[in-house]
Amino acid sequence: MVVGFDPGPRPAGGGGFAFVGRRRESGLLRGALEHPPAVVLIEGEAGVGKSRLVSEVTADLIDRGGRVLYGCCHPLREPFPYGPVIDALRQAGPYLPPAAEITPLAGALAPLLPELADHLPPAPADVQAAGAERYQLVRAARAVLEACGTAVLVIEDLHWVDEATRELLLLLARDLPPQLGLVLTYRHEELPVGEPVLGAAYRRPPGTSGAEVHLAPLTEADIHNLTAAALGPRASHALGSVLFERSAGLPLVVEEDLITLSEQGSRGHLSIEVVDPATGFGQAMVPRGLREAVTTRVRGLAPPAVAMVEAAAVLAVPADELVLTRVADLDPEQGMAALMEVLGAAVLRESRPMRYGFRHTLAQQAVYQTIPGPQRRRLHERAIAALRTVGNPPLVQIAHHFRALGDREGWLTQAEAAAAQALALGDQGTAAALLHAILAEPGLDEDVRTRVALALSRTATYSVEYTASVAVLRRILADPQLPATTRGEIRVGLGLILTSQAGDPAGIRELERAIEELDQQRPETAAHAMSHIALYATFRGRPAAEATAWIEHAERTVQASTDEAARATVRADKIAVLAQLGHPEVWELVDRLPREGSDPGVLRQTARALYNAADAALDLGHDRRVGALLEQSRELAHRTGVPHLDAVCRILRQELAWYEGTWGDLETAYASLFAQVPDIQMLEVEGSLVLGALAEARGQWSQALKRYTTARDASNYAVWTADAAAGLGRVRLAQGEPETAWAISAPATDRLRRDGPWLRASALVPVAVEAALATGRPASATQLTRDFEHAVEDHDAPAATAHLHLCRGLLLRDDDPARACEHFGRARATFQGIGRPYPAAQAAEHAARTRIPGTPHRAALDLTEIDDVYRRLGATSDAARCQRTLRDLGQARPQVGRRGYGEQLSPREQEVADLLASGATNRDIAQALFLSPRTAEHHVASVLKKLGVTSRHAVADALTHDP
């Protein structure tokens, strides 16, 4: 063996062979990683040099101070949650800041990464809810990677990835930490037919760089260069040509030949007999040249060493000396000598401390396929016996050996046990792979099929990426041999995912079919489906009678059940339904919810019910109840281990802050939520709505339109789309575009008529009424108000009541100002009673403007008071509107202090600077502050000059650093 050769793969850095023929691919990879965030997919057949390419480029980055974390997927591994990613994170210790500076989210990884105990926050309280731990781990992995700063995460051989790890990588690729580069290598030919490498269609998000690199075999010239670099003057042109023909351009095959030739050369027997191109291809996928190179080297070993190599080939994964020796049927002394020989010959290597195996899978396959059948059987039998004697027997490997022996019953038993072990350890990915394999067996016993299908469905239901869940559940349901009751249970999971996560009404059809399949055999599961249909009907604005009929059916179905958690589930859904409908009975039910008890399932349902009640209360206008409900829900979520519920409570709390008028920290709070709670649709939509409203109040109308459009496009949930339409309509009205406002709001109100969530989406109605009146459609405004009035009557919905008074005031404003002011006043009082100062001030402004023709002095006094409210809130645009009207009335506020501000910003310039810092355009500024375009341009130029910047994009930094 040539001294200095290092044929083993490494996380970074090259091997002993020259790196040839990859200049373009290296440039693509290096260029992407130098501009994070970045995602690079590298595809190529086995042995083509994917690992070497990554190794060379990352070694260069490390030499320049870069940080690289390296993980690898394996075809036969023991259960461990997110194994490849966790393996990579074990290397992160030197790159992490002190634990106190890392978000507490990262603590969820502490039990899996004892090596980083001094670097991570403490682990959270035990998570008991099924699937909750998986959600925590996904968030924690992203948090740790973000804490690493500028780094590269490499995951190799993604064609062997388990479902859970693939899902984690997909979510990570969609929302990368800003300084992370993600590199994934895989073999396209080993992916399931038609399945993308990440399991779902993936496009790099805006702002994420990257590349898709296909590695083709090396050219003949590249092989000549590689040969010359390895053998020096012994490398002839003829030898290079033979090596190219044998290898078909695969560098791995050439390197194996070069190792063999180098060994022979050191003994004085350099020849090319071992590279005879006339030898035919075998039946395996292993390239002919590689198979011949490996078998030639093995033939030169002593018999005990050959036995050791064959044992390693049958074991297929790195093993310790004792297991290898037992499978090879050698005594300890023979085993140690044989192991030393194969390591010296570079046939095996020490892949991890005290673990020995082949340096790549193709070499293992090449040896395995040369072992005669009877000998392979004996080796597999000895492997089972040896593996059963180790502590914590590796059940996945044992199952593999039973299957290789053709022992179907043994394999089924061991595979199911291995899946159960994986689930117990939280590794749903490995469990899912085993369960899929069991279900693929023909003639499976019905009890086994039922048990395995249910386990697989639960694994899928816990998925963080719902598209993967839907695909798995549909695949299970396609099995015609599933018993009806089992099919019903699984179908309930599919229906819940389709309705709750995908917003797909097809989920209701699945739930209705499930109820029929479950019949009377699974009343708890059937009741769960019924109550969920009731919830969906309420959310979609179906008639109240339909929703209450379903929830009452669910109550009757589960009434006699001894399952307290099942009854608690229906009770929580009933509270949600009644709260959505504005039924006064709901608060009594909320008060009776159990807050203490020994059954965590019941307490989780209480936590969910409290959140749903808070959510409905905020939409309906019972704001003063919301804070306490959210705190109670969060406390129970922490206590019972439901991190997802804690996250949505935090999201709703920020919406409450908007209504309360505490706007100062909203943007910072949402930035923190977006960083800590990835991939929750509610955050994307609710965050866009609230931040859009904040931008609207500040006069940042371009930004507001963008936010509202994002919210509208991200959801088909009627309440969210109505709220987004309301925001878009308000901005267009403020911009003097009533026809555009009507074109937006009219279809949205038609949907309210059709879907019916009037009470929870009431903010849209006064916008549509105002737009209808401004565009000469008084009949439409009147009819819409009447429809709204009919929907609101006899319901406990203060916010809708206030919006109804606004609509009535708008209708009467021109013909009966006194009655209009009365309705505006009632709207204001209702909003004040709810605890919403901003809409209360807007209602008061409507009244003040209505008074201007008759009592201008009273109107001016009211507008002055309202202007103070707007200024306290930070509603720049509303305050400017009031000031413009006061100037028109001759009641403008007197200038305070000196009129010359020198190099300091004047109050008006400060308003302009604040708008510039938030990204407002000149048009936004002119409209928000009621200035002419020319005056706005003059103020912008003055602000830039006084701040000493040449670009409007630099204003934010200048304001931040201005003493």
C-alpha positions, 0 to 999 in steps of 0.5 A: 500500500502506498504510504500517504493514501487516505482512501476513506471518506472524510467530512472535509478535505481530499483523499490521497488521490488527485482531484481532477476534472471537476472545475465547473462543479467545484465553482458552482458549489463554492459560489453557492456556499459563499452566499448563504443561505444556500441549498445545493443538491448534488446528484450522481451515480455510485462512485462518481465522486460526490463525496470527494467534490464536497470534501474538496470544496468544504476543506477549502472553506475550512482553511479560510475559517469556515464551519462544516457539519457532516452527516450521512444517511445509511441503508441499514441503521439502528433507530435514532431520531433524525440520525444523520442531522444529529450526527452532524450537530455533534460536531457543532460544539466549537461553533456555539455561543454560550448556552445563555445566548441560545434560544431555549428552543435548542434545549430540546436537543440536549438529551440527544446531544450529551456531547454538547451539554455545556453548549445547549440550554436545558431540556424542556419539560417532558413532552408527552403528546404524540408528535409534540416531541417531533415538532420540538426537535425540528425547531430545535435543530434549526435553532442550533444551526442558526446559533452556529453562525456561518456554517455548512451542513452536509448530508450525504446519500439522501437516497437512503434517508428516512421519512422524518429526516427527509421532512426535517431537511425539507422544512429546513431548506424552505426556511434556512437560517440566514448564514447556513449552506445546506448540501445534499448528495444523492443517487437519482436512480435509487430514489422511488420512481417519480419521487423528488429527492426531498419527498415534495416539490422544492423550489429555493425561496427568494433570497436563497442561493444554490445550485443543482449539480449533476456529476457525470463520469470523468473523461478519459483525459481525466483518468490519465491525469489521475493515474499519472498523479498516483503512479508517476513514471509508471503510468503509461498511456495504455494503462490509463486507457485500460483503467478508463475502460474498466471504470467507465469514468467512475473515479472510485473504480480507478482508485481501487485499481490504483491501490491494487497496482500500487501494492503490487508495484511495492512488491515488484509485481506491477502488471495490468493483468488484474485489469483485463477488459475482456471480463464480462459484467456480472449481474449486480449493480457493482461496476465490473471494474470495481468488482474485479479490483476488490476481489483481486485484492481479497484473493491475496489475503490469508484465509482468516483475513478472507473470512473476516472480509466476508463477515464484514460484507454480510454484516453490511454495517461497521461492527466491532472486533468481537462481532466480526470475529464471531461471524467469521468463526475465528478464535480471538487471536485469529480474529485480531490478526485477521483484522490487522491484515485487512486493515493494512491492505485497506480492504476494511477501515476503522470508520468510527472508533473500534468499528470496522467496515468497508469504505464504501457500499459498492465494495461491500456489495462486490464481496457479498456477491462473490460469497457462495449461497450456502456460505452466505446462509451460514454467515447470516445465521452466525450474524443473528446469533452474534448480534443477539448477544450484544447489549441493546441488540440491533433489531433492524440489523437482526431483521435484515439477516432474517430476511436475507435468510428467506425466513419470512416469519422471523423477519416479520417478527423482528421488523415489527419489534424493530419498528416498535423500538424505533417509535419508542425512541422517537425515530418515526422515520426508521419506524415508517420504513420498517412498517412500509416494508411489512405492509408490502408483504403478500398474504400478511395475517389480518391482525398483523396488517391491522396493527402495522397499518394503524402504527404507520398511520399514527406515525404519518399523522405526527408528521410536521409536513402535512403533504408527506402525511397525506401521501402515506395515509392514502397509500395505506388506504389503497390496500384492499385487504385492510379491515373496514374498522381499521380503514375508518380509523386511518381515514379519520387521520387523513380527514383531520390533516386535509381539513386542519392543515391543508384546508381541503374540503375533501377531508370532510368527505373522508371523515364522513366515510370514516364514520360509516366504516367505524360504525359502532366498533370505534365510538370514540374515533367516530365521535372525534370525526363528527365533532371535527365536521361540526368545527369545520362547518362553523369555520366555513360558515355553514348554517349553525343548525348543521354544526350543532347537529354534528356536535350533538351527534358526537356527544351522544356517540361518546356519552357512554364511553369510559374514555375520559380523553375522548369525551374531553375532545368532544367537549373541547370541540363543542366549546369551539363551535359555540364560541364561533357561533357567539352562543352565550352558553359557551362561557359557562362551559369554559368555566367548567373545564377541568384545569387539574387532574391526573389524565394528561389527555384530558388536560391537553383537550382543556388547553385546546378548548381554552385556546379555541375559546380565546381565538373566537373571543378575539374575533367576536370582540370579547377581548377582555377574556382573551389574555387570561384564556391564553395564559391558562392554555399556555400553562397547560400546554407547557405542563402536558407537553404541547409546544404547537399549542404554546406557539399558536397562543403566542401568535394570538397574543400578538393580535391581541396586542394590536387590538389593545393598541400596544404597538411598540414591540409588535414588529420585534415580537413577530420577527422573533416568532418567525425565527422560532416557529417555522412553517406554521400557516397561522403565523404567516397569515396572522402576522401578515394581517397585523403587520399590514394593519400596522403599516396601514396606520403608519401610512406605509401603504405599499408595504400594507398592500404587500402584507395584505396580499400575502395573507390573502394568497396564503389561505383559503380560510374565509375569515382570513381572506375576509380580513385581508380583503378588508385591509386591501379595501381600506388602503385603496379607499385611503388612496382615493381608489374607491372602485378598486376598493369595491372590486376587492370587497364586493366578492369578499362579501359575496363569499361571506353571504355564501360561507356565512362567518359574518360574526368573525369577519365583520371588519370587512362589511363597513369597508364594503359599505363605504366603497359602495357608497363612494362608487354610487351604489347605495342600494348595494350598501343598504342590502349588505347592511341588512344582510349583516344585520340579520346575521348579527341579531341574537348573537353575543358578538360585540365587534360585529355589533360595533361594525354594524353601527358603523355601517348604519352610520355610513348609510345615514351620514348624508341624509340624517347626520344626527342619527348617523352620529348616534350610530358612530357614537355607539360604535365608539362606545362598543369598541371602547368597552371591548378595549380597542382604542384604534377603531374607537378613535376611527368611529369617533372620527367618522362622527366628527367629520359628519358634524363638520357642516353643522357644528364645525367648532365641535367637530374641531374639538373632537378631531383635536382629541382624536388626533391625540389618540392617534399620536399616542398609538403611533397611527401616523397617517390617521393623525396627519389626516386629522391635522389636514382637516383641522387646518382646513377648519382653521384650527391647526395646532400651533407650532411649538418651539422655534421654527428653524431647526437647522441641521435637526429634523423638524417634526414633519421631517421626522415623520417623513424619515420614519416613513422612509425607514419603513420602506414607504415610497414618495407616493406613500408619504404624500398620501399618508401625510396629505402632502403634494407630491412635490412637497413630499419630494422636498421633505425627502431630499431634506431628510437625506441631506440632514441625515448625511445619506445619499440613499433612502435605504440608508435612512433606517440605519442613520436614524438608529445610530443618530445620537 
